[in-house]
Amino acid sequence: MNERERIELLMKCYDLSPSQFAEKTGIQRASVSHIISGRNKPSLEVMLKIYEAFPSVDMKWLMMGVGEEPVPQKALEVAEAVSGTLFPESAT
């Protein structure tokens, strides 16, 4: 998986359009568009901005594709909801 594919996966995990991703990261919309289209590779500065906007993302995965991939937010919400019903807080 290359940098572009990892960025696309990150956008999908957080359910963000390219425009929303640009706004969240502070990267120019045109730059995001050029990266997604494959015209440009993301610079170190761009990757650092992405990491600053998504600090829970494994930096090694983001930069090199090594490590844990991000988990889609919807999956996390479902897991939290399920764990709340499986292990309800006991009344004291």
ABEGO torsion letter per residue (X at the ends): XBAAAAAAAAAAAAGBBAAAAAAAAGBBAAAAAAAAAGABBBBAAAAAAAAAABAABBAAAAAAGBEBBBBBAAAAAAAAAAAAAABBBBBX
